[in-house]
Amino acid sequence: MERTGPTVRFSGLLAAATAAVLVAGALVATAPAAGAADVDLARNGGFESGLDGWSCTAASGAVVSTPVHGGTKALKATPAGSDNAKCSQSVTVKPNSSYTLSAWVQGSYVYLGASGTGTTDVSTWTQSSGAWKQLTTTFRTGPSTTSVSVYTHGWYGTPAHYVDDLTLVGPGGDPVVIPAVPAGLKTTAITSSSVALSWNAVSGASGYTVYRGGTKVATATGPSATVTGLTPSTAYSFQVSATNAAGESAKSAAVTATTTAGGGGGDTKLPARALVGYLHSSFANGSGYTRMADVPDSWDVINLAFGEPTSVASGDIRFALCPVAECPNVESEAEFKAAIKAKQAAGKKVLISIGGQNGQVQLASTAARDAFVTSVSKIIDTYGLDGLDIDFEGHSLSLNTGDTDFRSPTSPVIVNLISAVKSLKAKYGSDFVLTMAPETFFVQLGYQFYGSGPWGGQDPRAGAYLPVIHALRDDLTLLHVQDYNSGPIMGLDNQYHTMGGADFHIAMTDMLLAGFPVAGDTTKVFPGLRPDQVAIGLPASTQAGNGHTTPAEVSKALNCLIKKTDCGSYQTRGTWSDLRGLMTWSINWDRFNNWEFSRNFDAYFGN
């Protein structure tokens, strides 16, 4: 959130990914003659039956009728972001046998390979674009190898490429049999809205299906999955089956789990549809000062902007009303406190918001953590506030090198913030209201990048809010990510979405509710939040921030998320009828804009 007019802070936060050095010269060879017993084992290698038999990453693969090498169809695969457009197929083979893998490709930096050979995995590639070109490589299976994965993929940042007439020639393997029933199903983590499961891997399985109460709810390629979108304090029964090309096993023995109560979630503290706004209480800018008593009844949550630290690393947070010299119409401290009590008597919540654009807070030490708890408590007690809003921006949160799992963070600034908030929650009890207002860079960007990455070089702030949200999800009343001042962000459809229209808010909000694998790692899935824990963050006017969305587009976003209508090209993973509402920067800017934002909220929800 900004004290001044809009600035774009996203650009430069994350360096563009650099491609690996490619060895010159593709390995293209003439295929040896097949033996009498050799057959082509690839299924649907000409893609005449669409993607039958093939598994392509995200939405990267499609079948087209032009260009083709043979027949009437070919594969078109399009890299996007961190997705290199890989399409693969598991093939049954014989141990200690030789195989020749071949395909015709068109495009730059197209790869063909085989993995799981039991000996040396192989790949080959071509650098040239233009005409169709044949890639061929050979391998020998190991003494116990009965299946291999054959694949093609492109390279990051390159245009779409095409693949056709893929063959794997060699001795046919034994018939595929349905895999055994998975054993060892157990729960590994339980929250108010999710249950994480794991089980023993099954030999010969290419995937797994998870059932809740007999209904299919998830699939996985490995022996673990997280089921999201659950109700607090509710018992559920889960089973899992194993699948491969021959079919699906019977379901495993069931395991039961009861979700947690949800702590400070927003179930009873707010109306079913809530409007959240930031009130410039400690400073003035072009929007002018608005007194607490003059805030309209439309606003259900009022965040006082801002409590700021005495220094970046001190943890000592201070808050004071705007000086008279800066805000001539500022009320007295007594009037301010009385107005807060009047709002609370009317059912409104008033919180202290910590941070903002200028308030960098780094709790790098336990001393800073303890100072944070003490000083924030003093502000809450002095003004009789209902809770805390965390609006850490800039360099407040970042992940140390090697801190790669959002479920068990090790970076001191992350660990200490979580500890501090839990202490405040314990002190004030179940009525304590906790909200957060991160930027998209710190949350949804985590779908692609997390911290400095497995090889270093990424911005360590990427996705850095995820461990905080996850650790505090049972205490969290509302998360309202700032869907503005943002660069393009990849959604669950693996397409980039740009701020300013309904599509951006639909895609960004759907990610929070459906959950997503962090940095593309399907073993590290950020579980979705409950819809009543989520509001959409928008600027109240064109002056308030980059990415202003017109009332008509805001209504379209709400229609899609709540009613699954007006969705455009993006299809949500669910119908989020309990979505809590909207947040805006800011109440002051909305007043400056003749209350356009709050009037639209009231009109849409019939307030």
Secondary structure, DSSP 8 states (H G I E B T S, - for coil): --SSS-----TTSS---------SS----------TTEEE--TTTT-TTTTTT-EESTT-EEEESSS-SSSS-EEEE--BTTB---EEEEEE--TT-EEEEEEEEESSSEEEEEE--SS--EEEEE---SS-EEEEEEEE--TT--EEEEEEE--TT---EEEEEEEEEEE--------------EEEEE-SS-EEEE----TT-SEEEEEETTEEEEEESSSEEEE-S--TT-EEEEEEEEEETTEE------EEEE----TT-STTTS-SSEEEEEEE-S---TT----GGGS-TT-SEEEEEEEEESSTTT--EE-----TTT-TT---HHHHHHHHHHHHHTT-EEEEEEETTT------SHHHHHHHHHHHHHHHHHHT--EEEEE--TTS----TT---TTS---HHHHHHHHHHHHHHHHH-TT-EEEE--BGGGTGGGGT--TT-TTS-S-TTTTTTHHHHHHTTTT-SEE--B-SS---EE-TTS-EE-TTSHHHHHHHHHHHHHEEEETTEEEEEEE---GGGBEEEEESSTTT-TT---HHHHHHHHIIIIIS-S-TT---SS--TT--EEEEE-HHHHHHTTTHHHHHHHHHHT-
